[in-house]
Amino acid sequence: MAEEAEADEAHRADEGDRSGTGEAGGPRRALDVMRTASGEFTELSGLRPERVIRCERADGGTGWVLEAEVTELTRVPDTMSLIAVYELAADRDGHVTGFRRVSRRERGRADGR
């Protein structure tokens, strides 16, 4: 019986780690942060990220910095659509604390950064 209880407790701890909360509310995984921040960015801006092109810890490990590509204006042909890169600032749990557009280009053109 004790072995089953220990196994169940270990499984719950493992599930907690996979959910991104880590031990004792520790830092979240990058994947969880990207999902949370992308969803909140969509709610705030009305734009849906097509891909996250940067995700890294902010200085001091107190938050995250992400960059996401979004289609700002769809045109025909698609190569003329306007693609923008937004920088997102997020807290340690992935909740967006701010964002700004850092570049914009036509889809068919190379990134000039």
A tleap script that builds the chain and sets N, CA, C and O, in Angstrom:
source leaprc.protein.ff14SB
mol = sequence {
  NMET ALA GLU GLU ALA GLU ALA ASP GLU ALA
  HIE ARG ALA ASP GLU GLY ASP ARG SER GLY
  THR GLY GLU ALA GLY GLY PRO ARG ARG ALA
  LEU ASP VAL MET ARG THR ALA SER GLY GLU
  PHE THR GLU LEU SER GLY LEU ARG PRO GLU
  ARG VAL ILE ARG CYS GLU ARG ALA ASP GLY
  GLY THR GLY TRP VAL LEU GLU ALA GLU VAL
  THR GLU LEU THR ARG VAL PRO ASP THR MET
  SER LEU ILE ALA VAL TYR GLU LEU ALA ALA
  ASP ARG ASP GLY HIE VAL THR GLY PHE ARG
  ARG VAL SER ARG ARG GLU ARG GLY ARG ALA
  ASP GLY CARG
}
set mol.1.N position { 0.810 -1.187 0.000 }
set mol.1.CA position { 0.000 0.000 0.000 }
set mol.1.C position { 0.855 1.252 0.000 }
set mol.1.O position { 0.585 2.194 -0.746 }
set mol.2.N position { 1.897 1.267 0.843 }
set mol.2.CA position { 2.765 2.434 0.933 }
set mol.2.C position { 3.475 2.682 -0.396 }
set mol.2.O position { 3.683 3.831 -0.788 }
set mol.3.N position { 3.848 1.596 -1.093 }
set mol.3.CA position { 4.516 1.743 -2.379 }
set mol.3.C position { 3.586 2.382 -3.401 }
set mol.3.O position { 4.024 3.209 -4.200 }
set mol.4.N position { 2.295 2.008 -3.386 }
set mol.4.CA position { 1.324 2.580 -4.312 }
set mol.4.C position { 1.144 4.069 -4.024 }
set mol.4.O position { 1.058 4.869 -4.956 }
set mol.5.N position { 1.087 4.446 -2.767 }
set mol.5.CA position { 0.937 5.857 -2.401 }
set mol.5.C position { 2.146 6.657 -2.851 }
set mol.5.O position { 1.995 7.775 -3.343 }
set mol.6.N position { 3.356 6.103 -2.690 }
set mol.6.CA position { 4.567 6.787 -3.127 }
set mol.6.C position { 4.590 6.932 -4.644 }
set mol.6.O position { 4.978 7.978 -5.163 }
set mol.7.N position { 4.175 5.881 -5.358 }
set mol.7.CA position { 4.146 5.929 -6.816 }
set mol.7.C position { 3.145 6.975 -7.289 }
set mol.7.O position { 3.414 7.724 -8.229 }
set mol.8.N position { 1.976 7.022 -6.626 }
set mol.8.CA position { 0.961 8.008 -6.994 }
set mol.8.C position { 1.456 9.425 -6.742 }
set mol.8.O position { 1.229 10.322 -7.555 }
set mol.9.N position { 2.134 9.625 -5.615 }
set mol.9.CA position { 2.688 10.943 -5.289 }
set mol.9.C position { 3.760 11.349 -6.304 }
set mol.9.O position { 3.812 12.507 -6.720 }
set mol.10.N position { 4.610 10.410 -6.701 }
set mol.10.CA position { 5.645 10.687 -7.699 }
set mol.10.C position { 5.015 11.043 -9.040 }
set mol.10.O position { 5.498 11.934 -9.738 }
set mol.11.N position { 3.922 10.338 -9.405 }
set mol.11.CA position { 3.227 10.628 -10.659 }
set mol.11.C position { 2.638 12.035 -10.645 }
set mol.11.O position { 2.736 12.763 -11.632 }
set mol.12.N position { 2.026 12.415 -9.521 }
set mol.12.CA position { 1.458 13.765 -9.410 }
set mol.12.C position { 2.559 14.819 -9.496 }
set mol.12.O position { 2.369 15.857 -10.131 }
set mol.13.N position { 3.691 14.572 -8.877 }
set mol.13.CA position { 4.814 15.514 -8.942 }
set mol.13.C position { 5.310 15.645 -10.367 }
set mol.13.O position { 5.621 16.746 -10.821 }
set mol.14.N position { 5.389 14.509 -11.090 }
set mol.14.CA position { 5.818 14.534 -12.486 }
set mol.14.C position { 4.829 15.312 -13.331 }
set mol.14.O position { 5.235 16.106 -14.181 }
set mol.15.N position { 3.522 15.098 -13.113 }
set mol.15.CA position { 2.503 15.844 -13.843 }
set mol.15.C position { 2.619 17.335 -13.575 }
set mol.15.O position { 2.434 18.141 -14.487 }
set mol.16.N position { 2.923 17.715 -12.335 }
set mol.16.CA position { 3.109 19.126 -12.005 }
set mol.16.C position { 4.275 19.722 -12.762 }
set mol.16.O position { 4.198 20.860 -13.226 }
set mol.17.N position { 5.365 18.961 -12.895 }
set mol.17.CA position { 6.506 19.448 -13.656 }
set mol.17.C position { 6.143 19.625 -15.115 }
set mol.17.O position { 6.569 20.597 -15.738 }
set mol.18.N position { 5.358 18.700 -15.683 }
set mol.18.CA position { 4.985 18.804 -17.086 }
set mol.18.C position { 4.045 19.964 -17.331 }
set mol.18.O position { 4.047 20.539 -18.420 }
set mol.19.N position { 3.247 20.319 -16.349 }
set mol.19.CA position { 2.327 21.434 -16.529 }
set mol.19.C position { 3.066 22.753 -16.541 }
set mol.19.O position { 2.494 23.786 -16.888 }
set mol.20.N position { 4.337 22.726 -16.165 }
set mol.20.CA position { 5.135 23.932 -16.244 }
set mol.20.C position { 5.262 24.677 -14.945 }
set mol.20.O position { 5.968 25.683 -14.893 }
set mol.21.N position { 4.613 24.232 -13.896 }
set mol.21.CA position { 4.695 24.979 -12.655 }
set mol.21.C position { 5.946 24.632 -11.882 }
set mol.21.O position { 6.369 25.404 -11.021 }
set mol.22.N position { 6.554 23.482 -12.168 }
set mol.22.CA position { 7.772 23.090 -11.478 }
set mol.22.C position { 7.511 22.858 -10.004 }
set mol.22.O position { 6.364 22.821 -9.559 }
set mol.23.N position { 8.575 22.704 -9.264 }
set mol.23.CA position { 8.426 22.485 -7.833 }
set mol.23.C position { 8.154 23.811 -7.135 }
set mol.23.O position { 8.770 24.830 -7.446 }
set mol.24.N position { 7.234 23.782 -6.200 }
set mol.24.CA position { 6.909 24.941 -5.364 }
set mol.24.C position { 6.680 26.198 -6.186 }
set mol.24.O position { 7.156 27.272 -5.817 }
set mol.25.N position { 5.949 26.081 -7.307 }
set mol.25.CA position { 5.636 27.249 -8.114 }
set mol.25.C position { 6.838 27.818 -8.830 }
set mol.25.O position { 6.893 29.023 -9.073 }
set mol.26.N position { 7.800 26.987 -9.173 }
set mol.26.CA position { 9.016 27.428 -9.855 }
set mol.26.C position { 8.732 27.921 -11.261 }
set mol.26.O position { 7.574 28.007 -11.671 }
set mol.27.N position { 9.777 28.243 -11.999 }
set mol.27.CA position { 9.602 28.789 -13.343 }
set mol.27.C position { 8.925 27.805 -14.286 }
set mol.27.O position { 9.032 26.590 -14.122 }
set mol.28.N position { 8.235 28.342 -15.262 }
set mol.28.CA position { 7.514 27.525 -16.227 }
set mol.28.C position { 8.408 27.158 -17.398 }
set mol.28.O position { 9.443 27.783 -17.629 }
set mol.29.N position { 7.992 26.130 -18.135 }
set mol.29.CA position { 8.700 25.719 -19.337 }
set mol.29.C position { 8.465 26.736 -20.447 }
set mol.29.O position { 7.442 27.421 -20.465 }
set mol.30.N position { 9.409 26.830 -21.362 }
set mol.30.CA position { 9.304 27.767 -22.485 }
set mol.30.C position { 8.055 27.494 -23.316 }
set mol.30.O position { 7.386 28.434 -23.745 }
set mol.31.N position { 7.731 26.233 -23.549 }
set mol.31.CA position { 6.551 25.889 -24.349 }
set mol.31.C position { 5.275 26.429 -23.710 }
set mol.31.O position { 4.419 26.978 -24.404 }
set mol.32.N position { 5.142 26.279 -22.399 }
set mol.32.CA position { 3.963 26.793 -21.704 }
set mol.32.C position { 3.906 28.313 -21.760 }
set mol.32.O position { 2.837 28.897 -21.939 }
set mol.33.N position { 5.058 28.945 -21.607 }
set mol.33.CA position { 5.129 30.406 -21.671 }
set mol.33.C position { 4.715 30.883 -23.063 }
set mol.33.O position { 3.959 31.847 -23.187 }
set mol.34.N position { 5.206 30.215 -24.109 }
set mol.34.CA position { 4.856 30.604 -25.477 }
set mol.34.C position { 3.362 30.477 -25.719 }
set mol.34.O position { 2.762 31.351 -26.344 }
set mol.35.N position { 2.754 29.403 -25.234 }
set mol.35.CA position { 1.309 29.212 -25.420 }
set mol.35.C position { 0.504 30.282 -24.692 }
set mol.35.O position { -0.429 30.856 -25.255 }
set mol.36.N position { 0.867 30.549 -23.442 }
set mol.36.CA position { 0.149 31.556 -22.657 }
set mol.36.C position { 0.297 32.939 -23.273 }
set mol.36.O position { -0.692 33.647 -23.463 }
set mol.37.N position { 1.531 33.324 -23.587 }
set mol.37.CA position { 1.791 34.659 -24.140 }
set mol.37.C position { 1.135 34.835 -25.507 }
set mol.37.O position { 0.586 35.899 -25.792 }
set mol.38.N position { 1.183 33.804 -26.357 }
set mol.38.CA position { 0.560 33.898 -27.686 }
set mol.38.C position { -0.943 34.109 -27.576 }
set mol.38.O position { -1.515 34.931 -28.292 }
set mol.39.N position { -1.581 33.360 -26.675 }
set mol.39.CA position { -3.018 33.510 -26.485 }
set mol.39.C position { -3.400 34.886 -25.969 }
set mol.39.O position { -4.365 35.485 -26.442 }
set mol.40.N position { -2.648 35.387 -25.004 }
set mol.40.CA position { -2.938 36.720 -24.458 }
set mol.40.C position { -2.659 37.809 -25.489 }
set mol.40.O position { -3.400 38.788 -25.571 }
set mol.41.N position { -1.590 37.646 -26.279 }
set mol.41.CA position { -1.292 38.623 -27.329 }
set mol.41.C position { -2.449 38.690 -28.323 }
set mol.41.O position { -2.831 39.781 -28.747 }
set mol.42.N position { -3.007 37.551 -28.697 }
set mol.42.CA position { -4.144 37.525 -29.624 }
set mol.42.C position { -5.332 38.267 -29.031 }
set mol.42.O position { -5.987 39.043 -29.726 }
set mol.43.N position { -5.617 38.036 -27.748 }
set mol.43.CA position { -6.733 38.730 -27.093 }
set mol.43.C position { -6.510 40.234 -27.051 }
set mol.43.O position { -7.445 41.007 -27.263 }
set mol.44.N position { -5.281 40.653 -26.780 }
set mol.44.CA position { -4.978 42.079 -26.640 }
set mol.44.C position { -4.928 42.815 -27.979 }
set mol.44.O position { -5.395 43.948 -28.088 }
set mol.45.N position { -4.363 42.168 -28.989 }
set mol.45.CA position { -4.099 42.854 -30.254 }
set mol.45.C position { -5.060 42.498 -31.379 }
set mol.45.O position { -5.195 43.255 -32.341 }
set mol.46.N position { -5.724 41.363 -31.270 }
set mol.46.CA position { -6.568 40.891 -32.365 }
set mol.46.C position { -5.757 40.214 -33.466 }
set mol.46.O position { -6.311 39.839 -34.500 }
set mol.47.N position { -4.459 40.055 -33.258 }
set mol.47.CA position { -3.569 39.419 -34.230 }
set mol.47.C position { -3.171 38.038 -33.709 }
set mol.47.O position { -2.916 37.865 -32.517 }
set mol.48.N position { -3.122 37.053 -34.617 }
set mol.48.CA position { -2.770 35.693 -34.210 }
set mol.48.C position { -1.351 35.367 -34.668 }
set mol.48.O position { -1.075 35.390 -35.867 }
set mol.49.N position { -0.452 35.066 -33.743 }
set mol.49.CA position { 0.915 34.720 -34.124 }
set mol.49.C position { 0.947 33.481 -35.017 }
set mol.49.O position { 0.310 32.470 -34.722 }
set mol.50.N position { 1.701 33.579 -36.113 }
set mol.50.CA position { 1.888 32.420 -36.987 }
set mol.50.C position { 3.003 31.531 -36.451 }
set mol.50.O position { 2.947 30.308 -36.572 }
set mol.51.N position { 4.006 32.153 -35.863 }
set mol.51.CA position { 5.112 31.395 -35.267 }
set mol.51.C position { 5.822 32.289 -34.262 }
set mol.51.O position { 5.864 33.511 -34.403 }
set mol.52.N position { 6.371 31.649 -33.256 }
set mol.52.CA position { 7.228 32.341 -32.300 }
set mol.52.C position { 8.657 32.135 -32.781 }
set mol.52.O position { 9.104 30.999 -32.938 }
set mol.53.N position { 9.374 33.231 -33.016 }
set mol.53.CA position { 10.724 33.117 -33.572 }
set mol.53.C position { 11.809 33.383 -32.535 }
set mol.53.O position { 12.998 33.238 -32.818 }
set mol.54.N position { 11.394 33.772 -31.336 }
set mol.54.CA position { 12.355 33.994 -30.244 }
set mol.54.C position { 11.634 33.763 -28.925 }
set mol.54.O position { 10.501 34.204 -28.737 }
set mol.55.N position { 12.302 33.069 -28.021 }
set mol.55.CA position { 11.776 32.859 -26.682 }
set mol.55.C position { 12.966 32.662 -25.764 }
set mol.55.O position { 13.665 31.652 -25.847 }
set mol.56.N position { 13.193 33.625 -24.892 }
set mol.56.CA position { 14.317 33.509 -23.967 }
set mol.56.C position { 13.995 34.197 -22.655 }
set mol.56.O position { 13.127 35.067 -22.580 }
set mol.57.N position { 14.706 33.791 -21.636 }
set mol.57.CA position { 14.554 34.396 -20.321 }
set mol.57.C position { 15.007 35.848 -20.370 }
set mol.57.O position { 16.011 36.176 -21.002 }
set mol.58.N position { 14.264 36.704 -19.702 }
set mol.58.CA position { 14.673 38.099 -19.571 }
set mol.58.C position { 15.812 38.171 -18.564 }
set mol.58.O position { 16.028 37.234 -17.796 }
set mol.59.N position { 16.532 39.269 -18.566 }
set mol.59.CA position { 17.627 39.447 -17.621 }
set mol.59.C position { 17.149 39.213 -16.198 }
set mol.59.O position { 16.100 39.717 -15.797 }
set mol.60.N position { 17.903 38.466 -15.456 }
set mol.60.CA position { 17.565 38.185 -14.072 }
set mol.60.C position { 16.603 37.026 -13.890 }
set mol.60.O position { 16.327 36.634 -12.756 }
set mol.61.N position { 16.082 36.464 -14.982 }
set mol.61.CA position { 15.190 35.316 -14.888 }
set mol.61.C position { 13.823 35.625 -14.306 }
set mol.61.O position { 13.115 34.712 -13.881 }
set mol.62.N position { 13.437 36.901 -14.279 }
set mol.62.CA position { 12.148 37.261 -13.693 }
set mol.62.C position { 11.018 37.265 -14.710 }
set mol.62.O position { 9.864 37.491 -14.347 }
set mol.63.N position { 11.329 37.022 -15.968 }
set mol.63.CA position { 10.309 37.032 -17.008 }
set mol.63.C position { 10.862 36.463 -18.303 }
set mol.63.O position { 11.908 35.814 -18.319 }
set mol.64.N position { 10.151 36.714 -19.372 }
set mol.64.CA position { 10.494 36.178 -20.682 }
set mol.64.C position { 10.400 37.269 -21.740 }
set mol.64.O position { 9.640 38.227 -21.594 }
set mol.65.N position { 11.179 37.114 -22.805 }
set mol.65.CA position { 11.081 37.954 -23.993 }
set mol.65.C position { 10.812 37.022 -25.161 }
set mol.65.O position { 11.538 36.050 -25.372 }
set mol.66.N position { 9.761 37.323 -25.923 }
set mol.66.CA position { 9.401 36.518 -27.085 }
set mol.66.C position { 9.259 37.416 -28.296 }
set mol.66.O position { 8.965 38.603 -28.156 }
set mol.67.N position { 9.461 36.871 -29.474 }
set mol.67.CA position { 9.153 37.562 -30.724 }
set mol.67.C position { 8.257 36.641 -31.530 }
set mol.67.O position { 8.511 35.442 -31.640 }
set mol.68.N position { 7.210 37.217 -32.089 }
set mol.68.CA position { 6.240 36.446 -32.854 }
set mol.68.C position { 5.971 37.121 -34.186 }
set mol.68.O position { 5.872 38.345 -34.266 }
set mol.69.N position { 5.853 36.304 -35.240 }
set mol.69.CA position { 5.474 36.811 -36.557 }
set mol.69.C position { 3.967 36.719 -36.707 }
set mol.69.O position { 3.354 35.710 -36.359 }
set mol.70.N position { 3.378 37.790 -37.230 }
set mol.70.CA position { 1.939 37.821 -37.477 }
set mol.70.C position { 1.680 38.411 -38.857 }
set mol.70.O position { 2.474 39.207 -39.359 }
set mol.71.N position { 0.573 38.021 -39.464 }
set mol.71.CA position { 0.145 38.653 -40.706 }
set mol.71.C position { -0.714 39.843 -40.319 }
set mol.71.O position { -1.783 39.685 -39.731 }
set mol.72.N position { -0.237 41.039 -40.655 }
set mol.72.CA position { -1.010 42.242 -40.313 }
set mol.72.C position { -2.016 42.597 -41.402 }
set mol.72.O position { -3.082 43.139 -41.112 }
set mol.73.N position { -1.681 42.295 -42.647 }
set mol.73.CA position { -2.561 42.644 -43.758 }
set mol.73.C position { -2.430 41.572 -44.825 }
set mol.73.O position { -1.341 41.337 -45.350 }
set mol.74.N position { -3.545 40.920 -45.146 }
set mol.74.CA position { -3.536 39.876 -46.169 }
set mol.74.C position { -3.803 40.508 -47.529 }
set mol.74.O position { -4.746 41.280 -47.703 }
set mol.75.N position { -2.949 40.161 -48.488 }
set mol.75.CA position { -3.086 40.666 -49.853 }
set mol.75.C position { -3.016 39.502 -50.836 }
set mol.75.O position { -2.591 38.399 -50.490 }
set mol.76.N position { -3.443 39.772 -52.067 }
set mol.76.CA position { -3.323 38.804 -53.152 }
set mol.76.C position { -2.378 39.414 -54.173 }
set mol.76.O position { -2.597 40.540 -54.619 }
set mol.77.N position { -1.330 38.690 -54.551 }
set mol.77.CA position { -0.938 37.360 -54.108 }
set mol.77.C position { -0.398 37.408 -52.676 }
set mol.77.O position { -0.047 38.469 -52.160 }
set mol.78.N position { -0.342 36.236 -52.053 }
set mol.78.CA position { 0.059 36.122 -50.647 }
set mol.78.C position { 1.455 36.682 -50.391 }
set mol.78.O position { 1.749 37.127 -49.282 }
set mol.79.N position { 2.311 36.663 -51.403 }
set mol.79.CA position { 3.678 37.175 -51.216 }
set mol.79.C position { 3.689 38.671 -50.950 }
set mol.79.O position { 4.712 39.213 -50.532 }
set mol.80.N position { 2.574 39.348 -51.184 }
set mol.80.CA position { 2.472 40.790 -50.925 }
set mol.80.C position { 1.836 41.094 -49.570 }
set mol.80.O position { 1.731 42.258 -49.185 }
set mol.81.N position { 1.412 40.060 -48.845 }
set mol.81.CA position { 0.838 40.262 -47.504 }
set mol.81.C position { 1.891 40.873 -46.593 }
set mol.81.O position { 3.084 40.618 -46.757 }
set mol.82.N position { 1.448 41.682 -45.628 }
set mol.82.CA position { 2.370 42.321 -44.692 }
set mol.82.C position { 2.548 41.453 -43.451 }
set mol.82.O position { 1.584 41.091 -42.777 }
set mol.83.N position { 3.813 41.130 -43.171 }
set mol.83.CA position { 4.194 40.325 -42.010 }
set mol.83.C position { 4.897 41.250 -41.020 }
set mol.83.O position { 5.771 42.029 -41.401 }
set mol.84.N position { 4.518 41.162 -39.770 }
set mol.84.CA position { 5.157 41.974 -38.730 }
set mol.84.C position { 5.753 41.063 -37.666 }
set mol.84.O position { 5.265 39.960 -37.418 }
set mol.85.N position { 6.810 41.550 -37.051 }
set mol.85.CA position { 7.402 40.864 -35.906 }
set mol.85.C position { 7.105 41.715 -34.673 }
set mol.85.O position { 7.416 42.905 -34.631 }
set mol.86.N position { 6.501 41.081 -33.677 }
set mol.86.CA position { 6.196 41.746 -32.415 }
set mol.86.C position { 7.063 41.162 -31.311 }
set mol.86.O position { 7.242 39.948 -31.209 }
set mol.87.N position { 7.592 42.047 -30.496 }
set mol.87.CA position { 8.321 41.634 -29.305 }
set mol.87.C position { 7.342 41.650 -28.140 }
set mol.87.O position { 6.643 42.637 -27.915 }
set mol.88.N position { 7.302 40.549 -27.406 }
set mol.88.CA position { 6.405 40.429 -26.258 }
set mol.88.C position { 7.226 40.322 -24.990 }
set mol.88.O position { 8.205 39.577 -24.939 }
set mol.89.N position { 6.840 41.053 -23.979 }
set mol.89.CA position { 7.425 40.905 -22.649 }
set mol.89.C position { 6.403 40.145 -21.814 }
set mol.89.O position { 5.215 40.467 -21.822 }
set mol.90.N position { 6.879 39.136 -21.093 }
set mol.90.CA position { 5.976 38.326 -20.274 }
set mol.90.C position { 6.594 38.117 -18.898 }
set mol.90.O position { 7.815 38.121 -18.737 }
set mol.91.N position { 5.718 37.933 -17.909 }
set mol.91.CA position { 6.222 37.639 -16.570 }
set mol.91.C position { 6.653 36.178 -16.504 }
set mol.91.O position { 6.600 35.477 -17.515 }
set mol.92.N position { 7.069 35.716 -15.358 }
set mol.92.CA position { 7.609 34.354 -15.235 }
set mol.92.C position { 6.586 33.275 -15.555 }
set mol.92.O position { 6.965 32.143 -15.858 }
set mol.93.N position { 5.292 33.601 -15.496 }
set mol.93.CA position { 4.239 32.639 -15.808 }
set mol.93.C position { 3.756 32.727 -17.254 }
set mol.93.O position { 2.894 31.954 -17.673 }
set mol.94.N position { 4.312 33.670 -18.014 }
set mol.94.CA position { 3.943 33.797 -19.418 }
set mol.94.C position { 2.852 34.804 -19.693 }
set mol.94.O position { 2.400 34.922 -20.832 }
set mol.95.N position { 2.413 35.536 -18.679 }
set mol.95.CA position { 1.367 36.542 -18.887 }
set mol.95.C position { 1.994 37.801 -19.484 }
set mol.95.O position { 2.989 38.313 -18.972 }
set mol.96.N position { 1.405 38.288 -20.564 }
set mol.96.CA position { 1.953 39.427 -21.302 }
set mol.96.C position { 1.918 40.681 -20.449 }
set mol.96.O position { 0.883 41.037 -19.886 }
set mol.97.N position { 3.063 41.345 -20.360 }
set mol.97.CA position { 3.152 42.617 -19.633 }
set mol.97.C position { 3.345 43.787 -20.590 }
set mol.97.O position { 3.242 44.946 -20.186 }
set mol.98.N position { 3.627 43.489 -21.860 }
set mol.98.CA position { 3.765 44.536 -22.869 }
set mol.98.C position { 4.163 43.936 -24.203 }
set mol.98.O position { 4.674 42.819 -24.270 }
set mol.99.N position { 3.920 44.700 -25.275 }
set mol.99.CA position { 4.357 44.261 -26.593 }
set mol.99.C position { 4.550 45.472 -27.488 }
set mol.99.O position { 3.992 46.543 -27.246 }
set mol.100.N position { 5.360 45.276 -28.536 }
set mol.100.CA position { 5.590 46.339 -29.516 }
set mol.100.C position { 5.996 45.716 -30.841 }
set mol.100.O position { 6.605 44.647 -30.876 }
set mol.101.N position { 5.652 46.398 -31.936 }
set mol.101.CA position { 6.070 45.926 -33.252 }
set mol.101.C position { 7.506 46.357 -33.472 }
set mol.101.O position { 7.841 47.524 -33.267 }
set mol.102.N position { 8.366 45.423 -33.890 }
set mol.102.CA position { 9.773 45.748 -34.101 }
set mol.102.C position { 10.151 45.771 -35.577 }
set mol.102.O position { 11.178 46.346 -35.937 }
set mol.103.N position { 9.342 45.155 -36.442 }
set mol.103.CA position { 9.610 45.231 -37.878 }
set mol.103.C position { 8.363 44.844 -38.656 }
set mol.103.O position { 7.431 44.237 -38.129 }
set mol.104.N position { 8.382 45.220 -39.945 }
set mol.104.CA position { 7.274 44.891 -40.840 }
set mol.104.C position { 7.823 44.771 -42.247 }
set mol.104.O position { 8.679 45.559 -42.652 }
set mol.105.N position { 7.335 43.783 -43.003 }
set mol.105.CA position { 7.818 43.555 -44.363 }
set mol.105.C position { 6.744 42.841 -45.170 }
set mol.105.O position { 5.769 42.329 -44.619 }
set mol.106.N position { 6.936 42.817 -46.477 }
set mol.106.CA position { 6.073 41.989 -47.317 }
set mol.106.C position { 6.530 40.549 -47.183 }
set mol.106.O position { 7.726 40.286 -47.057 }
set mol.107.N position { 5.600 39.621 -47.209 }
set mol.107.CA position { 5.907 38.209 -47.013 }
set mol.107.C position { 6.960 37.715 -47.991 }
set mol.107.O position { 7.799 36.897 -47.612 }
set mol.108.N position { 6.948 38.172 -49.212 }
set mol.108.CA position { 7.877 37.705 -50.234 }
set mol.108.C position { 9.271 38.293 -50.150 }
set mol.108.O position { 10.143 37.920 -50.935 }
set mol.109.N position { 9.500 39.193 -49.229 }
set mol.109.CA position { 10.813 39.822 -49.098 }
set mol.109.C position { 11.583 39.236 -47.907 }
set mol.109.O position { 11.010 38.783 -46.916 }
set mol.110.N position { 12.900 39.269 -48.058 }
set mol.110.CA position { 13.751 38.791 -46.963 }
set mol.110.C position { 13.668 39.762 -45.788 }
set mol.110.O position { 13.430 40.958 -45.961 }
set mol.111.N position { 13.867 39.223 -44.604 }
set mol.111.CA position { 13.875 40.042 -43.393 }
set mol.111.C position { 15.081 40.945 -43.432 }
set mol.111.O position { 16.203 40.461 -43.580 }
set mol.112.N position { 14.887 42.243 -43.305 }
set mol.112.CA position { 15.966 43.212 -43.409 }
set mol.112.C position { 16.670 43.525 -42.105 }
set mol.112.O position { 17.482 44.449 -42.051 }
set mol.113.N position { 16.374 42.762 -41.032 }
set mol.113.CA position { 17.008 43.076 -39.751 }
set mol.113.C position { 18.423 42.610 -39.715 }
set mol.113.O position { 19.108 42.793 -38.709 }
savepdb mol mol.pdb
quit
